[in-house]
């Protein structure tokens, strides 16, 4: 079996004036991640693709010639093709045609590790393939239907579709069950009032490396697109308080809708976070940064997370010179600059994140009578940092940082000096 990458030819329809190199940089990177080497490109500039053929007749003839001369094995189309367009191009080239959505699904299939990730990939693939199913009965479709074409082939195709629909239903049920289990775990997190920060960003900007740097964990950090498919949550402590950080799937421009739906669980972690930490590649060009920022913002709005507080962090500053750093500081004022790889700026980033949640806690002094021992257990269960503890004849005297929303529960045990202490601390 040859270890040589598959040879792919890239086709795209772009608007007039669009820069082909910039527009197609992403699909080329997607192709390489999927194990395909892009060996040629054809672009047609027109307002929209042709309905049945995707490209015009003249461009199709050019495509046939160049595809054959290049010795390409597959055609990669930077668009989501209609089933009829895909079939037409396959017949015209007598080769496999893979559109943008298929390409991304293929990468996701390679990278899914957990049971949930694999279920999500299978669901997205089935929903994509259902309207395109023809398989071994493809020759019957060429006959155009009607007399002479009905029979076992048509029946088999319907059976295949019915089985696919049934499998889709089973997968959705399983994913709902996993979702319920995750909701239970999230409820436990909420009960402890632990702030949750979701890492979002264009794929391959170093989110997983940043998660590792913040939390000391060892999440996979391969340098390839969509390395992280399953939501990964780890924690770190700062000044005695615990914070949770969740890594999510990397965002891209024009994320296929099957993935927005099929990977709802990963994106759901973003939706349910207290804030989004938007990781930006400091070493990318200004134009590329702008494109990536727009892509992430678009997906956040698409999944309903557009209202969440968003903080930007510039990663990979170890790759840029001091002049570029100054320019970025002007372009992104007051934005942390870090290197998740070398650890530069990570301590400052933790402190900055902690400041975002300062108003979540209130410093209080409590006197818990010994008869109310259960209250002390409640405090620890909430994850409340205990700064001082003294056993007195009346009960346990505590100075703690209490989540503000739980203050009413402990109001009967508040000691008046707490207010003075709190004021003295902020002075």
N, C-alpha and C positions, 0 to 999 in steps of 0.2 A: 504494500500500500504506500503510495507516494506521500511524502510529507510536504510537498510543494503546495502553497496556498492556491485556492481556486482563482481563476482569472476572470475578473468581472469587468463589464463595460458599463459606464454610467450614462444615463439618459435623464434629461430634465427639460421641462418647459418653464421658462422664466419670463417675468414681465419685461417690457422694453426698458433698457437702461440698467437692468440689474447686473451686478458684478458677479460673473459666473464663478470665479475663484473663491470669492467670499461665501457665496450661497452654497457651493458644493463642498466646502471644506468639511462640514459636518457629516455628510453622507459618506465621504471618503473615509473618515475616521470610523464611522459605524461599520463600513465594509471591512476594514482591517480588523476591527474587534471581532467581527463574525468569521474571520479567517479567509477573507476574500481580498485579493490584491487588485485595486482599480488600475486597469492598464490603458484606459482610454475614456474620452468623454465626448458626448455630443449634446449641444444645447440648442433649443429652438426658442427664439423670443417671440411670444405672441400673448395676447390678453388672457387666453385660457386654453387648456388642452382641447384637442379635437374630441368630440363626444365618443366616437367608436374606435378611432385609430390612435388616439393620444397625440400623435404628431401628424403634420401634413404629409401628402404623398411624396413630395420632393425630398423632405427630410428623412422619410422612411427609406427611400432608395439609398440615400447616403449612409444611413444607419446600417442597412444590410451589408453594404460594401465594406465599411470600416470595421464592422463587427467581425466579418469573416477574415479580413486581412490581419486583424489583431490576434486571431486565434482565441477569441474569448469563449468562455464556457457558459456564462450567464449574463443577463442584462439586469442591471440594478437601476430602478426608476425612483428618483427622489420625489415621490408623490404617492398618494394612496390611489391605486388604480381601481376603476370599476371592473367587475368580473369580465365584461365584454371586451374592455380595452386590454386586459391582461391576456385573454385568450387570443385576441387578434395579433398581438405582438409575439406571442409564443409561436403561433402558426407561421407568421411572417419570417421569423428568424430560425424556426425549428430548434429552439433552445429554451432553457428555463428562464422565466421572467420573474424577478423578485422585486416587489415594490417596497417602499419605505417602511410600511407597517410590518410586513413579513420579515424584513431585515431586523427590525428592532425586536420582534417576537422571538426570532431565532437566537439573538444575543441573550435575551431574557431566559430562554430555555437552557442555554449553556451555563448560565450563572446562578439559576435557582438552586438553593441548597436545602432549605427547610421544607418540611411537608407542605406548609402553607404556601410558600413561594412556588412550589411545583404545581399545586392545585390552581393557583392564580394564572400561571403560564398556560396550563392546559385549557382553562376556561377562556382566556383571551384568544388562544389559537382556534378553539372550536367556534367561538362566535365570529371570528374573522373568516374561517373556512366554510362555514355552513352555506352561505349564499354562493360559494364557488365550487361546491361539491359536484364533481362529475366522474373523477376517478377512471376506473377501467371501462366505464360505459360512455366515455367521451365520444367514441365513433358514432354512437346513435344520435347525438345532438347534431352532428353534421348533416344528418338526413332531414333535419328541419321538423321533426315531429309528425304526427298524423299517421295515416295508414302505413302499415309495414314497420312502424317503429315501436309500437306498443308490445309489451310482453315482459319476459324475465328481466331484461336490462332496466326498463323503466321501473319495474317493481323493486329491483335491487337498489336502485338509486333512492327510491322513497324509503326503503328500509334503512339504508345508511343514514339518511337525513333524520329519520325518526329516532334511531339509536343516538345520533349526535345530540338531538334536542333533549333526549332523556338524560344523557351524560351531563349536559349543561345544567339541567335541573338538579342533578345529584351534587355536582360541584358547588353550585350556589348554596345548597343546603349545608354542605360541609363547611364552606367558608363562613356562613352565617353562624354556625356553631363555634367556630374558632373565634369569630368576632365577639360572640357573647363571653367566651372565656377571657378574651383580652379586656373586655369592658369590666369584668369582675376585678381583674388585676389593676386596671386603671382606677377603679373605685377605691381600692386599698391605697393607691398612691395619693388620691385626692384626700382621703381621710387623714393622711399624714401631712397634708399641706406642703408637700415637697414641690418646689417650683420645677417645671418641666420646660426645657429649651429644645426646640426642634432645629436640627441643622438642615438648611435647604441650600440649594445652589446648583449651578450647571454641573452636568456630569463631569467627573474627573478634575474637580477643582481642589480636591484634597479634604473632603468632609470626613472621611473615615480616619485619615491621619490626624485630623484635628480632634476627633472624638477620642482617639487613643492618647493624644497629648494632654487633653483636658482631664481624662479619667484614669489614665494609667492602664487601660485595657489593651487587648491585642486583636482588634478587629482586622480582617483581611484588608490590605491596602494595595492590591495589584494596580499597576498603572494602566487601566483600561476602562472603557466606558461601561457604565452600569455594573460596577463591581459589587455595589450594595443593592440588593433587591428587597431584602426583608428588614423590617424596622428593628434596629438594634439599640437598646437603651442601657446606658451605663451611668454611674453616678460619680460626683466628686464632692469634696467638702471644702468649705472656705469659712474661716472664723467660726467653726463649730456648727455650721449649717450645711445641710445636704442639698444638692441640686442634681436633677436628672437631665441627661442629654440624650436625645434620640437622633440617630443617623437615619436618613431616608434615601429613597431612590434618587439618583441624579436626574435633574430636569434637562430637557432639551427643547429646542424650538419645535413647534407643531407636534407635541406629544400626541400619538394616536389615541382616539377616544376610547378604543378598547382597553388601553392601558390605564387611562384615567379611571375607568369603571373597574377593570379587572384588578388593578392594584390599589383599590380604595383603602385597604388596610394600612399599607405603607403611608399613603398620603393622609389617611385619617389621623395618624400619629402627629402629623403637622397641624392638622385642624384642631386637635385637642390640646395642643401645647399652650403654655402661658405666653410664650413669645417665640418668634422665629429668628434664628441667627443665620443670616444670609451670607454664605461664604463666597467670596469673589477671588478669582485668580489674579493676583497682583502682577504676574508676569505676562498676562495677555495684553494685546494692544488695546488702545482706547476704544476703537470700533468694536472689537470682539467683546470687551467688557460691557459695552452698551447693549450689544445683542444678547449677551447672556443674562444681564439684569432684566431685560424685557421678557425673555423666555421664562425666567423664574416667576416674575410678577404675573405674567399671563396665566401660568399654571396655578399659582396660589389663588388667583381670583376664580379660576375655573372650578376649583374644588371647594370654594367658599371660605378660604382662609385669608382673604384679602383684608379683613378687618383686624387681624392680629397685629400686635406691635412687632415691628421688624427692625432688627439691628444689623448693620452690615459690618463684616470683618474682612480685611484684606489678607489673604493667605499667600504663601510662597514668596515672601519678601526676601528670602535668601537668594532668590534668582535675579534680583534687580539691583542696580547701582544706586548710590545715594541721590543722584539727580532725579532718577525716576521716583524714588521714595518721596522726595520733596514735591514733585509734580502731583503724585497721588494724594499727598496730604492736603494740597490745595483743592484738588478735584473732589476728595471725600473728607471734608474737614471733620475733626474729632472722631474719625473712624480708626479703630485699633488696627495696627499692622503687625502681623505675626508670621512666624514660620513654624508650622506644626511639625516639620521635619527636624529642625534644630532646637525647638523649644523657645525660641526668641519671642518675647511678648506674651507668652501663655499665662504667666502669673498675673500680669496686668489685665489680661482678658478675663480671667476668673474674677478678679476684684471688680471689674467693670460690670460683669454679669450680675454679681452679687448686689451691686448698687441699684440695679434695675428693680430688685425685689425688696429694697429696704423698708418700704412702707407696708410690707406684708406682715411684719412682726411689730410688736410693741413690748418694750422692756417693762416688766411688771414685778412687784414684790408680792408674794403670796404667803399666807400662813394657813397650812392645811392641817386641821386637827387630826390626831391619830385615828379618831373614829372614821375619818374620811380617807382612809388609805387608798381606796379605789381611785380617788382623784389623782393621786400621784402616778398611778399606773397609766391613767388616761393621758397625762402630760407626756410621759415617755412614749406612749403609742403615737402621739401627734408629731413626734420627732422634734419637740421643743428643746432648743439648747438651754441647758441649766448652767447658769454662770456661778451661782453660789447656792450652797445648801447647808443649813444648820439645824440640828435637832434641839428644840427648846422644850421647856415644860408644857407649853400650850400645844405644840405640834411641830411640824416641819416648816421651817422658814426657807423660802426659796426666792432667788432672783432669776427670772427666766425671760426668754423672748417668746412671747405667746402670739400665735397667729391671731390677727385682729378679729377675724370673724368668730373666734372661739372665746373672746373676752367675756361675753354675757354668761357663758356657762360657769366661768370661774369668778364672776363678779362678787359673790358672797365672801370670797377668801382674799380679796385684794386688800393690801395694806396701804394706807394713805401715802406713806413715804415714796411709794413707787412713782407717783406723779412727779414729786420733787426730783427723784433720781433721773427720771426720763428727761426732765427739763434741763437738769444739770449736765446730762450727757450730750444733749444737742447744742448746748451753749458754747 
